[in-house]
Amino acid sequence: MAKQSAGLCGLDLMLDPAALATAAEPPADAPAVIVLAGDCPFVSRHLLHQLRDIFCPSEEDRSWAWREFSGDEQADPRDVLDEAATAPMFATATRVAVVRRADSFVSSTRDLLERIANRPRGNRGLVILEVKSFPATTRLAKAVGRHGLQIDVSVPARFNLSGWLRKWAKHSHQADLSAAAASRLLERLGNDLGQVDQAVGSLAAACPATDRRVIAPEAVDALGGTGNQRTAWEMLNAAAAGQTAEAVTLLGSLLDAGESPVGLSAQAASVFRRYATTARLLAGPDRPAGIEAALREAGVAAWPKALAEAERALRHLGSRRCRELPGWLAELDRSLKAESSRGLRARLALERFFCMMAGPPPAATSRPRPPGAPR
């Protein structure tokens, strides 16, 4: 039984335990090695819980049938492989040896793992490896692709994370999450799905005790997030509104609290690229009917407070500066990854970016201004 060499999508399998069970325990030729490869601990943790339910459904069996090792502690390969090789005599549970953070373990035990992965499991146990990187060109990856199971626990590029989050809220928290609320949560928290899941859980718990729990967009702003998350959004709103002194002060507090300049730059890019897209739409031949429609088309969350904040920023920046934002952001990113990668230089690069948005919008050119476009 050959599996997809590129790996099954862990995010989809989280929503469909039956599909995971079918992939992990087919009628014949059951895999001896399962690999969870990627950089999202939230997805990996949930899939491990689901796999435990599949292979060790009884709580009584888990104490002996499911054993986890830490690759950080240089797990002895003999302990791991002996654990998996032992066949149960009277129980129905499958013995499973899990190696968490197993990249170094895989490197040091590759030959043994290749031999295990190249043959059917039979009535023996299995090995589950949690790794960040699993190159498809290695012999081990090819063996797992032929006989085992690889699951991608990263967030794939171009994945509809907002749509997935709405399904996850229904599946895991029995709550209806609107598209605008999902978009705003991801704007505020990024792809940290652990924090996003906690936020959805808090919002669902705060809903009125009715048969149908609906999370409205306004509830996301009321939740607010952690202190640093609130401060980061306040900083970006201040910078976009031309309140440079306030933005610089908030930047200082975030950097002093240990926030990464590159992370703050990425958060800024997610906001300001939408403003650039809005200006481009309003200047194009098939422009939307006004600023609000353009903001919605550019991906700004569709509820009054978010749209009002974005419209204020757009009117302050003006169409010319909005169109220049992608170039400024690219230069900021290049600088933070080169000569301004740390310390005061990184702070100065971010401050310089904020200063470029200060002051009134540049004088309009002779080019006709589309109706509803920012001056």
N, C-alpha and C positions, 0 to 999 in steps of 0.2 A: 504494500500500500504506500504510494508516494504522496507526500504532502507538498504544498506549495513551498518552493525553496525560499521565496522572499518572506514567508511567514504569514500566518493569519493575523487579522487585525484584532488586537486585544480589546479595543474599545467596543467593537461590535460584539465580541464574545461575552463581554460583561453584561450586555443586555439580553443575551440569549444563552442561558446555561445549558439548554438542551443541545445546542450546536456545539458547545464546548465539550459536553459529555460524549457526543458522537465522534468528535475529532480525537479526543484523548483516549477513548476506550472503544475502538471499533470491534466488530465481531471476531476478526482474525488479525494476526500479524500486529498485535498491540505494540506501541512504541516502547523501547527501552530507555530512551532519553527524550525529555521534553526541555526545550530551551525557551525561556522568557527573555527576549533581547530588546533592550531599549532603555530610555532614560526617564521614564515616568514611574516613580515609586508607587503612586496611587493605583495605577492600573495593575502593576505587578502584584501589589499586596492583595487586591481584590481577586485577581485570578488565582493566586495561591489558595485563598480561602475556598474558592469554588472548586478547585482541583482536589482539595482536601475532602470536600463534601462528596466528590465523585468517587475517590479511591478509598476513603475511610468514612463512610456515612455514619457509622456508629461512634458516639462520643467515647464509649468504653474502649474502642480499638485504637484511638488516636495516640494514647500514651506510649504504645509500643510500635505501632505501624507507621506513624508519621514522625520523622525525626529531621530537625533542621540543624544545619551546620553553618558557620560563618566563615566565608572566604577570607575575611580580614584577620582571622585568628589562625591562618595557615592550617586549615583542616587536613587531617591525615587521609590521603586517598584510600588507604586500606580500610579505615573506619567507615568512610562513605560507601565504598563499593561493597563491602561485606554486608552493610545494612541493607542495601538494595538486593543483594544476591540471595538473602535468606528467604526461603519460601515458607509461608505460614502452613501449619499442619491442620489446624481445625477451624480457623477463623476465615471469614469471607473477605476481610479487608486486604487491600494490596499494600505491601510494604513500600514506602516511599522515602528516599533520602533526598532532601532539599539542600542545595548549597546556595546561600544568599551571597550577593556581591562576589560572584564566583570567577571574575575575569582572571585573577592570578592563579586560581585553582585550575581553570581550564588550560592555561598556558603550561603549567607544570605536569598536568595529567593527561595531556592530549592523546598520547598513543593508546592508553588504556580506554579512554572514552571513545576513541574511534572504533576499537574492537567491540565494545559494548553496543555502540550505535549501529554497527553494521550487521547485527543479527536480531531476529525477533526476540521478544522478551520471554515468551512462553509463560510459565507459571511463577517466574521470579518477580522481584520487585523492580522498581524503576528509579531513575535519577532525574531530578529536576534541577536545572541550572539557571540561575538568575544572573544575567550579564548585561553590561551596558553596550558592548560591541561584540558582534558575531559575524565576521566577514564571510561572505558567501563563497569566496574562492578557496577556503581551507578544506582539507579532506574531511574534517569533522563536520563542517556545515553541510557538505555534500552528502555525508552519511545520514545526518539528521533529516536532510531533505528527502532522501530515499525511503528511510525506514522509521524515522521519528516524527517529531512534531515541533515546529518552531512557531512561536507567537510573538508578534511585534507589540511591545508594550510602550512604544513611543506614540506621540500624537502625529499622525502622518501629515505631510505637507498637503495643503489644499483640502484638508478634512473639514467637513461641516460641523465644527465643534459646537456651535450654537444649537443646531438641530439635535445633536447627540445629547447635549446637556438637558434639553427639554424632555427627551425620552428618559434620561437618567433620573430626573426629578420625579417623573411619574412612576418609574420602576422601583426606585429606592426609597423615596420619601412620600409617595402617594400624593403628590402636589402637581398642580398645573402651573407651569412656568411660561409666561408669555414670551414671545420672540424678543420683544424690546427689553424685558427684564434679563433674559439670558444674554443678550448682547451687552447690556450694561455691566453685568457681573464679570463677563470676560474682559471687558475694557478695563475694569478696575483691578481685577486679580490676575489677568493674563492667563497663561496655560498651567498655572499651579492648581491642578485639579483637586488636590487635597484641600486647599483653602476654599476653592469654589464649592466643593461638596459640603464642607462645614457651613458655608454661608447659606446654601440652599436648605440644609437641615435646620438652621436657625430661623430662616424665613418661613419655612413650612410650619415649624413649631409655634411661631407667632401668629399664624393665621387663625381666624375664628374657628371654633370647634363645630364645623358643619360637615355634611357628607362630602363636600367638594372643597378642597383647599386650593385657592387660587393665589399665586404670588404676583402682585401687581408691580409694574416698573418702579413706582414711587417708593415701594418698600426697600428697594436696593439702596437708594440714597439714605433712607432712614437707618439702614444697617450700618453703613459707613465704613466697615472694615477696620483694620488695625490702625493705630495712630500714624505709622509711617505711610500706610496706603492713603489715608485721608490727606496727610501733608503733601504727598506727591501730587495728588489731583489738585489740591489748592495751589500748589506751586505752578502747575501747568496752566491753570485757569488764570492766575495772576499774570504770568508771562504773556499769554495770548491776548489779555486785555490791556497790555502795555504798562502794567504795574510792576516795573522791573525791580524796584527796591524790595518790594515784598517777596517777589519770586526768588531773588538772590538770598534773602534772609532765610526763606524756607529751604532753599537748596543747602545752605550751610548746616541747618539742623539735621537734614537727611544724611548728608555726608558724615557729620559728626556721630550719627547713630549707626554708622557702618553700612549705609546703602551703597551699592555699586554705581559708579558713574555710567558705566556701559548699560546697566539695567535701567537707570533713569533716562538715558538717551533713547533706549528702545521704547520705553513707555511714552516718551515725548513723540517719537516717530509715529506711534499708533494713533495719536490724536491729531498731529499737525498734517499728516498725509491726507486725512479726511478733509481738512480745510483746503488743501491744494486741489484735491479732486473736485470739491464743490466749486471752486473758482474756475477750474477748467470746464466743468459742465455748464456753468453760467455764461462762459465766453464762447461756447461752441455753437454750431448751427442748429442743433436739436436740443436747445437748452430747456431745462424744466421750467415750470411755471412758478418762478419765484425762489427765494432763498431756502425756504423750508423744504420744498420739494427736492431741491438740489442736495440739501444736507441729508435728507432721508436716503436719496439714491447713492450718496457717497458713503453711507454706512453709519451715520450718526444715529444713536438710539432714538427711537421715535416716541418720545413723550415730552411734555411741555418744558420741564426744567432743563433737560439735556439740549433740546433744540434752542431754547432761549440763550443758554450759555454759549453754544456754538455760533449762533447768529451774532451775539455781541462781539465775540472774537473775530468773526469774519469781517464785520463792519470796521473794527479797529484796524485790522491788518491791511485791509484793502486788497483788491484783486492782484496788483503787481507783486506785493510781498507774498501773497498766498501762492502765486505761481512759482516764486523763487524758493519756497520752503523745501521741496525735495532736494535741491542742490545744497542748501544749507545743512539739511539733515545728513546728507551723504558726506559732506566735509566734516561735520561734527563726529560722525561715526569713524571716519578715517583717522581723524586726529586722536580720538580716544583709544584707538587701537595701535597708535604709533607713538609720536613724540609726546602726546599728552595722556599717556596711559595711566598715570597715577599722581597722587598728591595734589599739590597746588596747581599744577599744569592742567589736570583733569577738571578741577573746579573752575579754573579760568576759562577753559574751552566752553563749558556749559554757561557760564556767566556771559561770555561773548555772544553765544547763541541767543540768550534772552535779550541782550541789548539790541540785537538786530531787529527785534520786534517792537522796540520802544518808540515813542513819539507818534504823531499823527500819520495817517497813510500818505504815501507819496502822491504828488500831484498827478492827476489823471492825464493820460495822453490824449491826443486828438481822436483816437479810435473810439467809435460809438460805444457807449456802455449799454449792455443788455438790460432790459427791464428787470428790476429786482436785484440786480447784481450789486455787490458792495462797492462803494466809491474808493 
